[in-house]
Amino acid sequence: MKKMKRMVSLVVILSMLVLALGGCKSSSDKGSKDGDGKSSSNSEIDKIIKEAESMTLEELAKKAIEESNGKTFYGVGNSSRGKTALPLFIEYLQTIDSSYSMEYEWQQPKNNKIFDQLTSDALKSTGTFAMTLIQDGNQIESKMVQTKTLKTFIPQEWAKANGVKADEYDGFLPLQTLNKVFMFNNTGSATYDNCWDFVAENTHALYMDIDSEIVGKNFLYMLTKDEYAGWLKEAFEALDSTEQAYLTPTISAMESEAKDLGLGENGKYALAWIKLWVENYNAQTDDGPICNTLVSASATDQSGLLVYSKLRSVEESDSVSKKNVTVAAYNDGYKGIGGFGYCHYLFVTDNSPLPWTACAFIAYLTCTEDGFSAWGKDMGGYSSNPEVATAIEATYNHSEGGYVDGQNTFECCNDRGYDWWTTNGKLVLEDPEYCSSVAFTVGSWIELLTKYSAE
């Protein structure tokens, strides 16, 4: 079996080399450039985006009113809250022109069908969908951006708030970063003070299955990046000798695998953690049920990796309480990765029927507190615009989300914020290009692992 795995790894590497020699382009290869650094073979949507990036939100709003008054706007996204934000956007446009009206429909495809839906719509000369709010940087990169199905628009105010120039910004436009964090039920005696504890012997952390929510695979891909593999090594070295003894055989066995996959010197730690995680996590269908389990008094010592904001919807009772849960990274002395951060990205479709309205809506979502308010009530969801993020925190005070009547009742709900999570909290951040670059190699290796079955 080991020889078979190594042969598969070698075939994967050779295949990637053939593709590279064949001239495959990355998302950063934008073709021939004109004097402004933009592609000289731009589509009509590209031209509109270029002009829109030089305009203020109010200027875009006027163009949107002219374009879409009396029409229907179709959007598609991974978050249903796009539907919540659209009427707020219409109200904003009506402050400029009280006679403005627009109907809207928002679709939220299930089971990863959003990529199929957008790909199908892209075949039309004029599409149905004006824009999209979409997650999973790996598939966005490979299926949507490299195929030029989706186009990035950078609002002027967003660029200014982030200290960049719109026409020089390289990357996707994130609406927000969400985090999935390690939590555990604290009603027993089990301790989780190191990220390796979640893959310790006989530990079966609750996790949304990577074949149900594909973005979960991106977390595993990112662990193989040198920076995060280094974090895993540091966390391993902080363990006691008994804990290390259990893990060392797996880490040693992964050394050759890491070399075959072209990973860095600490790649063996990443592969060992991934192997132990995939072969031991207790697969769940959604983060909601994971949260409901962990807050139960009967879930003694259980753990999981789940979206942080799920805690907000917990209803207190004699048998259920947020007091029963601890966010692992908040423990003093916790070592290693605290969770995974991924983004909801905003794009204009390359055949958008209402491109100016799409750009104005995207600017409204990313540059105003009202626009982001549909997501703002959730802890663990951070606006990519620092000015909007500050305003949202002032309104919702997530840093003291666990306080009730002045008492720190639910410590797990005191969100320490994006800056803390991406430094002290050691949040592993999704990088679409990196995920895409290892999805075939590391991804094929992961497919060979045998998942744990709770039955």
VEXDREN-2710 file (C-alpha; in Angstrom, 1 decimal):
% VEXDREN-2710
k/r/px/py/pz
1/MET/0.0/0.0/0.0
2/LYS/2.9/2.4/0.8
3/LYS/4.5/1.7/-2.5
4/MET/1.2/2.3/-4.3
5/LYS/0.8/5.7/-2.5
6/ARG/4.3/6.7/-3.5
7/MET/3.7/5.7/-7.1
8/VAL/0.5/7.8/-7.2
9/SER/2.4/10.7/-5.7
10/LEU/5.2/10.4/-8.3
11/VAL/2.6/10.2/-11.1
12/VAL/0.9/13.3/-9.7
13/ILE/4.2/15.3/-9.7
14/LEU/5.1/14.2/-13.2
15/SER/1.6/15.2/-14.4
16/MET/2.0/18.6/-12.9
17/LEU/5.4/19.0/-14.6
18/VAL/3.9/18.1/-18.0
19/LEU/1.1/20.7/-17.5
20/ALA/3.6/23.3/-16.4
21/LEU/5.8/22.7/-19.5
22/GLY/2.7/22.8/-21.6
23/GLY/2.3/26.5/-20.7
24/CYS/-0.6/26.4/-18.1
25/LYS/-1.2/29.9/-16.8
26/SER/-1.8/30.9/-13.2
27/SER/-4.4/33.5/-12.2
28/SER/-1.7/36.0/-11.9
29/ASP/-0.9/35.6/-15.6
30/LYS/-3.3/38.1/-17.1
31/GLY/-2.1/38.0/-20.7
32/SER/-0.6/40.9/-22.6
33/LYS/-0.8/44.2/-20.9
34/ASP/-1.6/47.7/-22.0
35/GLY/-0.1/50.9/-20.5
36/ASP/-2.3/50.6/-17.4
37/GLY/-1.2/47.1/-16.6
38/LYS/-4.6/45.7/-17.6
39/SER/-5.2/43.0/-20.3
40/SER/-5.2/44.4/-23.8
41/SER/-8.0/41.9/-24.7
42/ASN/-10.5/43.1/-22.2
43/SER/-14.2/42.2/-22.5
44/GLU/-16.9/44.8/-22.3
45/ILE/-17.4/44.0/-18.7
46/ASP/-13.7/44.5/-18.1
47/LYS/-14.0/48.0/-19.6
48/ILE/-16.9/48.8/-17.4
49/ILE/-15.1/47.5/-14.3
50/LYS/-12.0/49.6/-15.1
51/GLU/-14.2/52.8/-15.4
52/ALA/-16.2/51.8/-12.3
53/GLU/-13.0/51.5/-10.2
54/SER/-12.4/55.2/-10.7
55/MET/-15.8/56.2/-9.4
56/THR/-17.2/56.8/-5.9
57/LEU/-20.1/54.8/-4.5
58/GLU/-22.5/57.7/-5.2
59/GLU/-21.3/57.9/-8.8
60/LEU/-21.8/54.2/-9.2
61/ALA/-25.3/54.5/-7.6
62/LYS/-26.3/57.0/-10.3
63/LYS/-25.1/54.7/-13.0
64/ALA/-27.0/51.8/-11.4
65/ILE/-30.2/53.8/-11.2
66/GLU/-30.0/54.7/-14.9
67/GLU/-29.3/51.0/-15.8
68/SER/-31.7/49.0/-13.6
69/ASN/-34.7/51.2/-12.8
70/GLY/-37.8/49.0/-13.3
71/LYS/-35.8/45.9/-14.0
72/THR/-35.0/42.6/-12.1
73/PHE/-31.7/41.9/-10.5
74/TYR/-30.6/38.3/-10.2
75/GLY/-27.9/37.3/-7.8
76/VAL/-26.5/33.9/-6.7
77/GLY/-24.4/33.1/-3.6
78/ASN/-23.3/30.8/-0.9
79/SER/-24.9/33.1/1.7
80/SER/-28.6/33.7/1.8
81/ARG/-28.0/37.1/3.3
82/GLY/-27.4/38.5/-0.1
83/LYS/-31.2/38.5/-0.2
84/THR/-31.3/40.4/3.0
85/ALA/-28.9/43.0/1.7
86/LEU/-30.6/43.7/-1.6
87/PRO/-33.6/45.6/-0.3
88/LEU/-31.2/47.8/1.8
89/PHE/-29.3/48.5/-1.4
90/ILE/-32.5/49.5/-3.1
91/GLU/-33.4/51.8/-0.2
92/TYR/-30.0/53.4/-0.5
93/LEU/-30.6/54.1/-4.3
94/GLN/-33.9/55.6/-3.4
95/THR/-32.2/58.2/-1.3
96/ILE/-30.7/59.4/-4.5
97/ASP/-33.8/58.9/-6.7
98/SER/-37.0/58.4/-4.8
99/SER/-38.7/57.1/-8.0
100/TYR/-36.2/54.2/-8.4
101/SER/-37.5/50.6/-8.2
102/MET/-36.0/47.2/-8.8
103/GLU/-37.2/43.7/-8.3
104/TYR/-34.7/41.1/-7.2
105/GLU/-34.2/37.4/-6.9
106/TRP/-31.4/35.7/-5.0
107/GLN/-30.5/32.0/-5.3
108/GLN/-28.5/29.9/-2.9
109/PRO/-27.6/26.6/-4.6
110/LYS/-26.9/23.6/-2.4
111/ASN/-24.3/20.9/-2.6
112/ASN/-21.6/22.9/-4.3
113/LYS/-23.9/23.5/-7.4
114/ILE/-23.1/27.2/-7.6
115/PHE/-20.1/26.5/-9.8
116/ASP/-22.2/24.4/-12.2
117/GLN/-24.8/27.1/-12.3
118/LEU/-22.4/29.9/-13.0
119/THR/-20.5/27.8/-15.6
120/SER/-23.8/27.1/-17.4
121/ASP/-24.9/30.7/-17.2
122/ALA/-21.6/31.8/-18.7
123/LEU/-22.4/30.1/-22.0
124/LYS/-25.1/32.7/-22.7
125/SER/-24.2/35.9/-24.6
126/THR/-25.9/37.8/-21.8
127/GLY/-26.2/36.0/-18.5
128/THR/-29.0/35.7/-16.0
129/PHE/-26.9/36.5/-12.9
130/ALA/-25.5/40.0/-12.5
131/MET/-23.0/39.1/-9.7
132/THR/-22.1/36.4/-7.2
133/LEU/-21.1/36.1/-3.6
134/ILE/-19.1/32.8/-3.5
135/GLN/-16.7/30.8/-1.3
136/ASP/-14.0/28.2/-1.9
137/GLY/-11.0/30.0/-3.2
138/ASN/-9.6/26.8/-4.8
139/GLN/-12.6/26.2/-7.1
140/ILE/-13.0/29.9/-7.7
141/GLU/-9.4/30.1/-8.9
142/SER/-9.5/27.0/-11.1
143/LYS/-13.1/27.0/-12.4
144/MET/-14.2/30.6/-12.4
145/VAL/-11.2/33.0/-12.7
146/GLN/-8.9/31.1/-15.0
147/THR/-11.9/30.5/-17.3
148/LYS/-12.7/34.3/-17.1
149/THR/-16.2/33.4/-16.0
150/LEU/-16.0/35.9/-13.0
151/LYS/-14.3/39.3/-12.9
152/THR/-13.0/41.2/-9.9
153/PHE/-14.2/44.7/-9.3
154/ILE/-12.3/46.8/-6.6
155/PRO/-14.4/49.7/-5.2
156/GLN/-12.6/53.0/-4.9
157/GLU/-13.5/53.5/-1.2
158/TRP/-12.5/49.9/-0.3
159/ALA/-9.1/50.4/-2.0
160/LYS/-8.5/53.6/-0.1
161/ALA/-9.5/52.1/3.2
162/ASN/-7.0/49.3/2.6
163/GLY/-4.2/51.5/1.4
164/VAL/-4.1/50.1/-2.1
165/LYS/-4.8/51.3/-5.6
166/ALA/-7.7/49.5/-7.3
167/ASP/-5.9/49.1/-10.6
168/GLU/-2.8/47.6/-8.9
169/TYR/-4.6/45.3/-6.4
170/ASP/-3.9/41.6/-7.2
171/GLY/-6.4/39.2/-5.8
172/PHE/-10.1/38.5/-5.3
173/LEU/-12.4/41.0/-3.5
174/PRO/-13.4/39.5/-0.1
175/LEU/-16.6/40.7/1.5
176/GLN/-15.5/39.1/4.8
177/THR/-13.3/36.5/6.4
178/LEU/-15.1/33.9/8.5
179/ASN/-13.4/31.6/11.0
180/LYS/-13.9/28.0/12.0
181/VAL/-12.3/27.5/15.4
182/PHE/-11.5/24.6/17.6
183/MET/-13.9/24.2/20.5
184/PHE/-14.4/21.6/23.2
185/ASN/-17.0/20.7/25.8
186/ASN/-15.5/21.6/29.2
187/THR/-17.8/19.6/31.5
188/GLY/-15.2/16.8/31.8
189/SER/-11.5/16.5/32.5
190/ALA/-10.1/16.4/29.0
191/THR/-7.6/19.1/28.1
192/TYR/-7.1/20.6/24.7
193/ASP/-4.1/22.9/25.0
194/ASN/-2.4/22.0/21.8
195/CYS/-3.7/21.6/18.2
196/TRP/-2.3/18.0/18.2
197/ASP/-4.7/17.2/21.0
198/PHE/-7.5/17.2/18.4
199/VAL/-5.8/14.3/16.6
200/ALA/-4.7/12.4/19.7
201/GLU/-5.4/8.7/20.2
202/ASN/-9.1/7.9/20.4
203/THR/-10.1/11.5/19.7
204/HIS/-12.8/12.0/17.2
205/ALA/-13.5/15.7/16.8
206/LEU/-16.7/16.7/15.1
207/TYR/-16.2/18.3/11.7
208/MET/-18.3/19.0/8.6
209/ASP/-17.2/16.3/6.1
210/ILE/-14.7/17.6/3.5
211/ASP/-16.8/16.0/0.8
212/SER/-19.9/17.9/1.9
213/GLU/-18.3/21.3/2.4
214/ILE/-15.4/21.4/-0.1
215/VAL/-13.9/24.5/1.5
216/GLY/-12.9/22.2/4.4
217/LYS/-10.3/20.6/2.1
218/ASN/-8.8/24.0/1.6
219/PHE/-8.0/24.1/5.3
220/LEU/-6.1/20.8/4.9
221/TYR/-4.3/22.1/1.7
222/MET/-3.2/25.2/3.5
223/LEU/-1.6/23.2/6.4
224/THR/1.1/22.1/3.9
225/LYS/2.2/25.7/3.2
226/ASP/5.6/26.3/4.8
227/GLU/4.3/28.9/7.3
228/TYR/1.5/26.7/8.7
229/ALA/3.6/23.5/8.6
230/GLY/6.1/25.3/10.8
231/TRP/3.3/26.2/13.3
232/LEU/2.5/22.5/13.5
233/LYS/6.1/21.6/14.1
234/GLU/6.4/24.2/16.9
235/ALA/3.2/22.8/18.5
236/PHE/4.5/19.3/18.3
237/GLU/7.8/20.3/20.0
238/ALA/5.7/21.8/22.9
239/LEU/4.1/18.4/23.7
240/ASP/5.3/16.2/26.5
241/SER/7.4/13.0/25.6
242/THR/4.4/10.7/26.0
243/GLU/2.3/12.7/23.5
244/GLN/5.2/12.9/21.1
245/ALA/5.8/9.2/21.3
246/TYR/2.3/8.5/20.0
247/LEU/2.7/10.9/17.1
248/THR/6.3/10.4/16.1
249/PRO/5.8/7.1/14.0
250/THR/3.2/8.9/11.8
251/ILE/5.3/12.0/11.4
252/SER/8.4/9.9/10.5
253/ALA/6.3/7.9/8.0
254/MET/5.2/11.1/6.3
255/GLU/8.7/12.3/5.6
256/SER/9.1/10.5/2.3
257/GLU/5.5/11.4/1.3
258/ALA/6.2/15.0/1.9
259/LYS/9.3/14.9/-0.4
260/ASP/7.3/13.1/-3.1
261/LEU/4.7/15.8/-3.0
262/GLY/7.3/18.6/-3.2
263/LEU/6.6/20.0/0.2
264/GLY/9.0/22.0/2.5
265/GLU/11.1/20.6/5.3
266/ASN/8.2/20.7/7.8
267/GLY/5.8/19.1/5.3
268/LYS/5.9/15.8/7.2
269/TYR/4.2/17.5/10.2
270/ALA/1.4/18.8/8.0
271/LEU/0.8/15.5/6.4
272/ALA/0.9/13.7/9.7
273/TRP/-1.7/16.0/11.2
274/ILE/-3.9/15.8/8.0
275/LYS/-3.7/12.0/8.0
276/LEU/-4.6/11.7/11.7
277/TRP/-7.4/14.3/11.3
278/VAL/-9.0/12.7/8.2
279/GLU/-8.8/9.2/9.6
280/ASN/-10.3/10.2/13.0
281/TYR/-12.7/13.1/12.7
282/ASN/-16.4/12.3/13.2
283/ALA/-18.1/13.5/10.0
284/GLN/-21.1/15.7/10.3
285/THR/-23.5/17.2/7.8
286/ASP/-23.4/20.8/9.0
287/ASP/-21.8/23.1/11.6
288/GLY/-25.2/23.7/13.3
289/PRO/-25.5/20.2/14.7
290/ILE/-21.9/20.2/15.8
291/CYS/-22.5/23.3/17.8
292/ASN/-25.7/21.9/19.3
293/THR/-23.8/18.8/20.4
294/LEU/-20.9/20.6/22.0
295/VAL/-23.0/22.9/24.1
296/SER/-24.9/20.0/25.6
297/ALA/-24.1/18.9/29.1
298/SER/-24.0/15.3/28.0
299/ALA/-21.2/15.9/25.4
300/THR/-18.5/15.6/28.0
301/ASP/-15.0/16.0/26.6
302/GLN/-16.1/16.1/22.9
303/SER/-14.5/18.6/20.6
304/GLY/-14.9/20.0/17.1
305/LEU/-13.9/22.5/14.4
306/LEU/-16.8/24.7/13.4
307/VAL/-17.9/28.2/12.4
308/TYR/-17.5/30.5/15.4
309/SER/-20.8/32.4/14.8
310/LYS/-22.9/29.2/15.4
311/LEU/-22.6/29.9/19.1
312/ARG/-24.8/33.0/18.7
313/SER/-27.9/31.0/18.0
314/VAL/-27.6/28.7/21.1
315/GLU/-30.7/28.8/23.3
316/GLU/-29.9/28.3/27.0
317/SER/-31.6/25.6/29.0
318/ASP/-30.9/23.3/31.9
319/SER/-29.1/20.9/29.6
320/VAL/-27.7/23.2/27.0
321/SER/-25.4/26.2/27.6
322/LYS/-22.6/28.1/26.0
323/LYS/-20.9/27.9/29.4
324/ASN/-20.2/24.2/28.5
325/VAL/-18.0/25.2/25.6
326/THR/-14.4/26.6/25.5
327/VAL/-12.7/28.1/22.5
328/ALA/-9.4/26.3/22.5
329/ALA/-7.2/29.2/21.4
330/TYR/-8.5/31.4/24.2
331/ASN/-6.9/29.1/26.8
332/ASP/-3.7/30.5/28.2
333/GLY/-0.8/28.6/26.9
334/TYR/-2.6/27.0/24.0
335/LYS/-0.1/26.0/21.3
336/GLY/-0.6/25.7/17.5
337/ILE/-3.3/26.5/15.0
338/GLY/-6.5/27.9/16.5
339/GLY/-8.7/27.4/13.4
340/PHE/-9.3/28.1/9.8
341/GLY/-10.2/31.4/8.1
342/TYR/-11.8/31.5/4.6
343/CYS/-13.6/34.3/2.7
344/HIS/-16.8/35.1/0.9
345/TYR/-15.7/36.7/-2.3
346/LEU/-17.6/39.1/-4.6
347/PHE/-17.5/39.0/-8.3
348/VAL/-19.2/40.5/-11.4
349/THR/-20.1/37.9/-14.0
350/ASP/-18.4/38.3/-17.3
351/ASN/-21.7/38.5/-19.1
352/SER/-23.6/40.4/-16.5
353/PRO/-26.9/41.9/-17.7
354/LEU/-26.6/44.7/-15.1
355/PRO/-22.8/45.3/-14.6
356/TRP/-23.1/48.9/-13.3
357/THR/-25.7/47.8/-10.8
358/ALA/-23.6/44.8/-9.8
359/CYS/-20.6/47.1/-9.2
360/ALA/-22.7/49.5/-7.2
361/PHE/-24.1/46.7/-5.1
362/ILE/-20.6/45.3/-4.4
363/ALA/-19.4/48.7/-3.4
364/TYR/-22.4/49.2/-1.1
365/LEU/-21.7/45.8/0.6
366/THR/-18.0/46.4/1.1
367/CYS/-17.9/50.1/1.8
368/THR/-20.9/50.9/4.1
369/GLU/-21.9/49.6/7.5
370/ASP/-25.5/49.3/6.3
371/GLY/-24.4/47.2/3.4
372/PHE/-22.5/44.8/5.6
373/SER/-25.2/44.8/8.3
374/ALA/-26.8/41.6/7.0
375/TRP/-23.6/39.8/8.2
376/GLY/-22.5/42.3/10.9
377/LYS/-24.4/40.7/13.8
378/ASP/-22.2/37.6/13.6
379/MET/-19.0/37.2/15.6
380/GLY/-16.3/35.5/13.7
381/GLY/-17.2/37.3/10.5
382/TYR/-14.9/40.2/9.7
383/SER/-15.5/42.8/7.0
384/SER/-12.5/43.2/4.7
385/ASN/-12.9/47.0/4.9
386/PRO/-11.2/48.1/8.1
387/GLU/-13.4/51.2/8.4
388/VAL/-16.6/49.1/8.1
389/ALA/-15.1/46.5/10.5
390/THR/-14.6/49.3/13.1
391/ALA/-18.1/50.6/12.6
392/ILE/-19.6/47.1/12.9
393/GLU/-17.7/46.4/16.2
394/ALA/-18.9/49.7/17.6
395/THR/-22.5/48.7/16.8
396/TYR/-22.4/45.1/17.9
397/ASN/-19.6/45.0/20.4
398/HIS/-18.6/41.4/19.6
399/SER/-15.5/41.7/21.9
400/GLU/-18.0/41.6/24.8
401/GLY/-20.5/39.2/23.2
402/GLY/-20.5/37.0/26.3
403/TYR/-21.5/39.6/28.7
404/VAL/-25.0/39.6/30.2
405/ASP/-26.1/42.4/32.4
406/GLY/-22.5/43.4/32.9
407/GLN/-21.3/39.9/33.9
408/ASN/-18.9/37.9/31.8
409/THR/-21.4/34.9/31.5
410/PHE/-20.3/33.2/28.3
411/GLU/-16.5/33.6/27.9
412/CYS/-16.5/31.7/24.6
413/CYS/-18.6/34.4/23.0
414/ASN/-16.1/37.3/23.6
415/ASP/-14.7/37.5/20.1
416/ARG/-11.1/38.7/20.1
417/GLY/-11.3/39.9/16.6
418/TYR/-9.6/39.5/13.2
419/ASP/-6.3/41.0/14.3
420/TRP/-6.0/38.7/17.3
421/TRP/-7.1/35.6/15.4
422/THR/-4.6/36.2/12.6
423/THR/-1.7/36.7/15.0
424/ASN/-2.0/35.2/18.5
425/GLY/-4.8/32.9/17.5
426/LYS/-2.8/31.4/14.7
427/LEU/-5.7/31.2/12.2
428/VAL/-4.8/29.4/9.0
429/LEU/-5.9/31.7/6.2
430/GLU/-7.1/30.4/2.8
431/ASP/-4.9/31.4/-0.1
432/PRO/-6.8/30.5/-3.3
433/GLU/-3.7/30.3/-5.5
434/TYR/-1.8/28.0/-3.1
435/CYS/-4.9/25.8/-2.7
436/SER/-5.2/25.5/-6.5
437/SER/-1.5/24.7/-6.8
438/VAL/-1.7/21.7/-4.4
439/ALA/-5.3/20.6/-5.0
440/PHE/-4.2/17.9/-7.5
441/THR/-1.1/16.7/-5.6
442/VAL/-2.0/16.9/-2.0
443/GLY/-5.6/16.5/-2.9
444/SER/-5.0/13.2/-4.6
445/TRP/-3.0/12.0/-1.6
446/ILE/-5.9/12.9/0.8
447/GLU/-8.2/10.9/-1.4
448/LEU/-6.2/7.8/-0.5
449/LEU/-6.8/8.2/3.2
450/THR/-9.4/6.1/4.9
451/LYS/-12.0/8.1/6.8
452/TYR/-13.2/7.3/10.3
453/SER/-16.7/5.8/10.6
454/ALA/-18.5/6.3/13.8
455/GLU/-20.9/3.4/13.0
END
